[in-house]
Amino acid sequence: MEKERKSKKIENRLWQRRKMMGYLQNHVAFLLEHKNVSQYSRWERGITRPDLENTLKVCYILKTLPEILFPGLCRELREKISIKEEQLKEKVAGGKLPPIGKYEIKEEEI
């Protein structure tokens, strides 16, 4: 399911990257197995954004990473996580949460 954003356009570089690859919107829509270009066009124009599965598909199609296609969103998420990590450290240091431990993955768990 895609996320609707009414107030502000979603910054992305879908159009630029698609052009670099030499694709038309029809090409990308076909590779995504969409019936037409309308959904992909909405993503390019920043009206909506793709869900996780479609984000990964578009990254594979355009041979790039989410950070390249959605720099603003990735920056915003990194900043939010960084703030939450500091809050987590404070809670652990204050005894409000248990200590953060390291978990060793055994080969048979992989």
URTALIN-V353741 format. One record per run of one state. SS is the DSSP state (hx for helix, st for strand, lp for the rest). FROM is the first residue (numbers start at 0). TO is the last residue. If there is no record, write none. Layout:
SS&FROM&TO  SS&FROM&TO
This chain:
lp&0&1  st&2&3  lp&4&12  hx&13&20  lp&21&23  hx&24&30  lp&31&36  hx&37&43  lp&44&46  st&47&48  lp&49&50  hx&51&61  lp&62&64  hx&65&68  lp&69&69  hx&70&92  lp&93&105  hx&106&108  lp&109&109
